[in-house]
């Protein structure tokens, strides 16, 4: 078996993607199981990709939340050709991915809403730290005995950052990318909310909200067509359909904030989600200007929290 840096013994490959593979591994220093994501050494930007991934892993490692799989470590190893390959060590989460569950068809709407409420709560914690996940999809959502865990913040980026990936290279999963991501606009939390809308749509219907027969189709002109309206789901509350519709808005500023979506979805199924409520709900005084999206999201949080308190007290 291969061992990285004399510490992480790779035991079984448990996932393969276009740019990486994930292994179940054993941390010999702390004597615990971990997941190791090996990033492809064939990155177009070569050495620059190592520093980019290192910075992203460092940012994600600051995030601690019950619905987030933690990032433990970052390192590099040499390939047989001598190229430096970055790897990220993450919490090994028990359970089954949402992608595996969806192979059996759509979820009961109550389960779908609860899952997406917890995903949105994880995103709210990330966004509160200025982190954008950029790859929210069923394969990165683990259903565990204790609830949802959002995986793979390995390509996360600071909100407001410019897209520095080489031209022609797509970071993330095409079916879940927001329109502005395909235009290589600066990264904002609104991109994650678009992906959440696609995720919610898939959970409720078992399919994507637009044709997706090939990557070419997803990235071509057909991808720019508006998502199809959510079909009728028996028993689904209208407010859930509205959250889904707003998340899939073409214009980023029309999408709800992650904390707002988490609170509203949780309220529908009377679920408890851990959201960073210790953070001030009203916009804080900032030394530098912020985006209209951020200010609007803060205002929405205040309104949503007040509405939920009002409804719970029989207003």
C-alpha positions in Angstrom: 0.0 0.0 0.0 1.1 3.5 -0.8 1.9 5.9 2.1 2.0 9.7 1.8 4.6 11.5 3.7 5.2 8.5 5.9 1.8 9.2 7.6 -1.3 8.5 5.4 -1.6 4.9 4.3 -3.9 4.6 1.3 -6.2 1.6 1.7 -9.1 1.7 -0.7 -10.1 4.1 -3.5 -13.7 5.2 -2.7 -14.3 7.9 -5.4 -13.0 9.1 -8.7 -13.7 12.5 -10.4 -12.4 14.3 -13.4 -9.7 16.1 -11.5 -9.1 13.9 -8.4 -9.7 10.6 -6.6 -10.6 10.0 -3.0 -9.1 7.2 -0.9 -10.0 5.7 2.4 -6.7 6.0 4.4 -5.2 5.5 7.8 -3.5 8.3 9.7 -0.5 6.6 11.3 0.3 9.5 13.6 -3.1 10.0 15.1 -4.2 6.3 14.5 -7.6 7.2 12.9 -9.3 6.7 9.5 -9.3 9.6 7.2 -10.3 10.4 3.6 -7.5 11.6 1.3 -8.3 13.5 -1.9 -5.5 13.2 -4.5 -5.6 16.0 -7.0 -4.6 15.1 -10.6 -1.0 16.0 -11.3 -2.0 17.0 -14.8 -3.3 20.4 -13.9 -2.9 23.0 -16.7 -1.3 25.6 -14.4 1.3 23.2 -13.0 3.0 24.5 -9.9 0.5 27.3 -9.6 -2.2 24.8 -9.0 -0.4 23.5 -5.9 -0.4 26.9 -4.3 -4.0 27.5 -5.4 -5.2 24.3 -3.8 -3.1 24.9 -0.7 -4.7 28.3 -0.2 -8.2 26.8 -0.8 -7.6 24.0 1.7 -6.2 26.4 4.3 -9.4 28.5 3.9 -11.7 25.5 4.2 -9.9 24.1 7.3 -11.0 27.2 9.3 -14.6 26.0 8.9 -16.1 24.0 11.8 -19.8 23.0 11.6 -21.8 19.8 12.3 -22.9 19.6 8.7 -19.4 20.0 7.2 -16.8 17.3 6.8 -13.6 18.8 8.3 -10.4 19.4 6.4 -7.5 18.1 8.5 -4.3 18.5 6.4 -2.7 19.4 3.1 0.4 18.0 1.5 2.2 17.1 -1.7 3.7 13.9 -3.0 5.8 13.2 -6.1 4.5 11.1 -9.0 6.5 8.6 -10.9 7.3 11.4 -13.4 8.5 13.6 -10.6 5.6 16.1 -10.7 4.3 17.5 -7.4 0.8 16.3 -6.7 -1.3 18.0 -4.0 -3.5 16.1 -1.6 -6.1 17.1 1.0 -6.8 15.0 4.1 -10.4 15.2 5.3 -12.7 13.7 7.8 -13.9 10.2 6.8 -17.7 10.4 7.0 -19.8 7.2 7.4 -22.9 6.8 5.4 -24.0 7.0 1.8 -23.9 9.9 -0.6 -27.0 11.6 -1.8 -26.0 10.7 -5.3 -26.4 7.0 -4.4 -29.8 7.6 -2.9 -31.0 9.5 -5.9 -30.2 6.6 -8.2 -33.4 5.0 -6.8 -35.5 8.0 -7.8 -36.7 11.2 -6.1 -36.9 11.5 -2.4 -40.0 12.0 -0.4 -40.4 15.8 -0.3 -40.0 15.9 3.5 -36.7 14.2 3.3 -35.6 16.3 0.3 -36.4 19.5 2.2 -34.7 18.4 5.4 -31.5 17.4 3.5 -31.4 20.7 1.6 -32.1 22.7 4.8 -29.0 21.1 6.4 -26.9 21.6 3.2 -28.0 25.3 3.3 -27.0 25.5 7.0 -23.6 24.3 6.1 -23.3 26.8 3.3 -24.5 29.6 5.7 -21.6 28.8 8.0 -19.2 28.8 5.1 -20.5 32.0 3.7 -20.3 33.6 7.2 -16.6 32.9 7.0 -16.3 34.3 3.4 -16.0 30.9 1.9 -17.8 29.7 -1.3 -17.9 25.9 -1.8 -18.2 26.0 -5.6 -19.0 22.3 -6.0 -22.3 21.6 -4.3 -23.8 18.4 -5.8 -25.3 15.1 -4.6 -21.9 13.3 -4.7 -20.6 15.9 -2.2 -23.5 15.4 0.2 -23.3 12.5 2.7 -26.3 11.1 4.5 -25.1 9.9 7.9 -26.8 8.5 11.0 -26.4 12.0 12.6 -27.5 14.0 9.6 -26.1 15.6 6.5 -22.4 16.2 5.9 -21.3 18.5 3.1 -18.0 17.1 1.7 -15.1 18.4 -0.3 -14.4 22.1 0.4 -11.2 21.3 -1.4 -12.0 23.7 -4.2 -13.6 26.3 -2.0 -12.6 29.9 -2.7 -12.9 33.2 -0.8 -16.0 35.2 -1.7 -15.3 37.9 -4.2 -12.2 36.2 -5.6 -11.6 36.3 -9.3 -11.6 33.1 -11.3 -7.9 32.4 -11.9 -8.3 28.9 -13.3 -6.7 28.5 -16.8 -8.9 29.3 -19.8 -10.8 26.3 -21.0 -10.7 24.6 -17.5 -13.9 24.3 -15.6 -13.8 24.1 -11.8 -16.8 22.4 -10.4 -19.5 20.1 -11.9 -21.1 21.6 -15.1 -24.7 20.6 -14.2 -24.5 22.6 -10.9 -22.6 25.7 -12.1 -24.4 29.0 -11.9 -24.5 31.0 -15.1 -22.1 33.6 -13.8 -19.5 30.9 -13.1 -19.5 29.9 -16.7 -18.9 33.5 -17.5 -15.9 33.4 -15.1 -17.3 36.2 -13.0 -15.9 36.7 -9.4 -17.0 34.0 -6.9 -19.9 34.9 -4.7 -22.1 32.9 -2.3 -24.9 33.3 -4.8 -23.2 30.6 -7.0 -23.6 28.1 -4.2 -27.3 29.0 -3.9 -27.8 28.2 -7.6 -26.3 24.8 -7.0 -28.6 24.4 -4.0 -31.6 25.1 -6.2 -30.4 22.4 -8.7 -29.9 20.0 -5.7 -33.4 20.7 -4.3 -34.9 20.2 -7.8 -33.1 16.9 -8.2 -34.1 15.6 -4.8 -37.8 16.4 -5.5 -37.9 15.2 -9.1 -35.0 12.8 -9.6 -33.7 14.8 -12.6 -31.9 18.1 -13.4 -34.0 21.2 -14.2 -32.7 21.3 -17.8 -31.5 18.8 -20.5 -28.1 17.3 -19.6 -27.2 14.6 -22.1 -23.6 15.7 -22.4 -21.1 18.2 -21.0 -21.1 19.9 -24.3 -24.8 20.5 -24.0 -24.5 21.8 -20.4 -21.7 24.2 -21.4 -23.2 25.2 -24.7 -26.0 27.6 -25.7 -28.7 25.1 -24.5 -27.4 25.5 -21.0 -28.3 29.2 -21.1 -32.0 28.4 -21.4 -34.0 29.0 -18.2 -34.5 26.0 -16.0 -37.8 24.2 -16.4 -40.4 25.0 -13.8 -40.6 22.6 -10.9 -43.4 20.1 -11.7 -46.2 19.5 -9.2 -45.0 17.4 -6.2 -48.0 16.1 -4.2 -48.0 17.7 -0.8 -45.1 20.0 -1.4 -45.6 23.4 0.3 -45.6 26.4 -2.0 -42.8 28.1 -0.1 -40.4 25.2 -0.9 -41.2 25.6 -4.7 -40.6 29.3 -4.3 -37.2 28.8 -2.6 -36.2 26.4 -5.5 -37.4 28.9 -8.1 -35.5 31.8 -6.5 -32.3 29.8 -6.1 -32.4 29.0 -9.9 -32.8 32.7 -10.8 -30.4 33.8 -13.6 -29.6 37.0 -11.8 -27.4 36.3 -8.6 -29.0 39.1 -6.6 -32.4 37.5 -7.0 -31.4 34.3 -5.2 -32.0 33.9 -1.4 -29.1 33.9 1.1 -28.0 30.6 2.5 -29.1 31.4 6.0 -32.5 32.5 4.8 -33.0 29.3 2.8 -31.8 27.1 5.7 -34.3 28.7 8.1 -37.2 28.7 5.7 -36.7 25.0 4.6 -36.2 23.9 8.2 -39.4 25.6 9.2 -41.4 23.7 6.6 -40.5 20.3 8.0 -40.1 21.6 11.6 -36.4 20.6 11.6 -33.6 22.0 13.7 -30.6 23.2 11.8 -27.4 24.7 13.2 -26.9 28.1 11.7 -24.4 30.7 12.8 -27.0 32.8 14.7 -24.2 34.0 17.0 -23.3 36.3 14.1 -25.0 39.7 14.2 -28.1 39.5 11.9 -28.1 43.2 11.1 -25.4 44.5 8.6 -22.3 45.5 10.5 -20.2 48.6 10.0 -17.4 47.6 7.6 -14.3 49.6 6.8 -14.6 48.7 3.1 -17.6 48.5 0.8 -19.3 45.2 0.3 -21.4 43.8 -2.5 -25.2 44.5 -2.7 -25.7 40.8 -2.5 -24.1 40.7 1.0 -26.1 43.7 2.3 -29.4 42.3 0.9 -28.7 38.9 2.4 -28.2 40.4 5.8 -31.5 42.2 5.6 -33.2 39.1 4.4 -31.9 37.2 7.5 -33.3 39.8 9.8 -36.7 39.6 8.1 -36.8 35.8 8.0 -35.7 35.4 11.7 -38.5 37.9 12.7 -41.1 36.0 10.6 -40.1 32.7 12.2 -40.3 34.1 15.7 -43.7 35.6 14.9 -45.1 32.3 13.5 -43.8 30.3 16.5 -45.5 32.6 18.9 -48.8 32.4 17.2 -48.7 35.8 15.6 
